Amino acid sequence: QVNFVESGGGWVQPGGSLRLSCAASKNMFITSAANPFPTGWYRQAPGKQRELVASINSDGETYYAEAVKGRFTISRDKIKRMFLQMTDLKPEDTALYYCAEVHAHFNNWGQGTQVTVSS
């Protein structure tokens, strides 16, 4: 099963921007056969369940949670890196952000990268 290493988190004031990155343990974006599932960014805030924030599939089709539409942009390269550009950040975006394959059986969660939005 693929592993991901996330980076790029930090502290930012409301209205600020951050760009998160993650690297997969294999070159899974080279072909659609190597990546049959969408990949995405999840987040988990203290006391809340983990939620899917954005995903992208091998055709480049994207999904965004309603709370982040228009503010976050997911992308990935053709090898093994995925990105989340976050703008106009709000305090409610504060959470630990993870990369994952988007399917019910994925359970190989990494360390995540912490995003804190506060003044």
C-alpha positions in Angstrom: 0.0 0.0 0.0 1.2 3.5 -0.8 2.6 5.8 1.8 2.4 9.6 1.8 4.6 12.2 3.4 2.9 15.6 3.9 4.6 19.0 4.3 4.0 22.7 4.0 1.7 23.4 7.0 2.2 26.1 9.5 0.6 29.1 11.2 -1.1 31.8 9.1 -3.4 34.7 9.9 -7.0 34.7 8.6 -7.0 35.6 4.9 -3.5 34.2 4.4 -2.4 31.4 2.1 -0.4 28.1 2.3 0.6 25.5 -0.1 0.7 21.9 1.1 2.7 19.2 -0.6 2.8 15.5 -0.3 5.0 12.8 -1.8 3.9 9.3 -2.5 6.1 6.3 -1.8 5.9 5.2 -5.4 5.6 6.9 -8.8 1.8 6.4 -8.8 0.8 9.3 -11.1 2.8 8.1 -14.1 -0.1 6.2 -15.6 -3.7 5.7 -14.7 -3.1 1.9 -14.2 -0.6 2.8 -11.5 -3.2 5.0 -9.8 -6.7 3.5 -10.2 -8.1 5.5 -7.3 -8.5 9.3 -6.9 -6.1 10.8 -4.4 -7.0 13.6 -2.1 -6.4 15.8 0.9 -8.3 15.1 4.1 -8.3 17.1 7.3 -9.1 16.4 10.9 -9.7 19.2 13.5 -9.6 18.5 17.2 -12.7 16.7 18.4 -14.0 16.2 14.8 -14.0 13.4 12.3 -11.6 13.3 9.5 -13.2 14.8 6.3 -12.3 14.8 2.6 -11.3 18.3 1.6 -10.4 17.8 -2.1 -9.6 15.0 -4.5 -8.3 14.5 -8.0 -8.4 11.5 -10.3 -6.3 10.3 -13.2 -8.4 12.3 -15.7 -7.7 15.5 -13.7 -11.3 15.7 -12.5 -11.5 17.4 -9.1 -13.8 17.4 -6.1 -14.0 20.0 -3.4 -15.9 20.1 -0.1 -18.4 22.9 -0.1 -16.5 24.6 2.7 -13.4 25.1 0.6 -14.7 25.7 -2.9 -13.2 28.7 -4.5 -10.5 28.9 -1.9 -8.5 25.6 -2.3 -7.0 24.1 -5.4 -5.7 20.6 -5.7 -3.2 19.5 -8.2 -0.6 16.9 -8.8 2.5 16.3 -11.0 2.9 13.3 -13.3 5.2 11.4 -11.0 4.3 11.2 -7.3 3.6 14.7 -5.8 0.3 16.2 -4.9 -0.4 19.8 -3.8 -3.1 21.8 -2.1 -3.0 25.5 -2.6 -5.1 27.2 0.1 -6.1 30.8 0.0 -8.3 33.1 2.1 -7.7 30.8 5.0 -10.2 30.9 7.9 -9.9 29.8 11.5 -12.2 26.8 10.8 -9.6 25.5 8.3 -7.3 24.8 11.3 -6.7 21.0 11.3 -4.2 18.3 10.6 -4.1 17.7 6.8 -3.4 14.3 5.3 -2.9 12.9 1.8 -4.6 9.6 0.9 -6.0 7.4 -1.7 -9.7 8.0 -1.8 -11.4 4.7 -1.1 -13.0 2.9 1.8 -10.1 0.6 2.5 -7.3 3.1 2.7 -5.8 3.1 6.2 -2.1 3.9 5.7 -2.3 7.4 7.2 0.8 9.4 7.5 1.8 12.0 10.1 0.0 14.8 8.4 0.9 18.5 8.4 -0.6 20.9 10.8 -2.4 24.1 9.5 -3.2 26.7 12.1 -5.2 29.8 11.2 -5.5 32.4 13.9 -4.8 36.1 14.5 
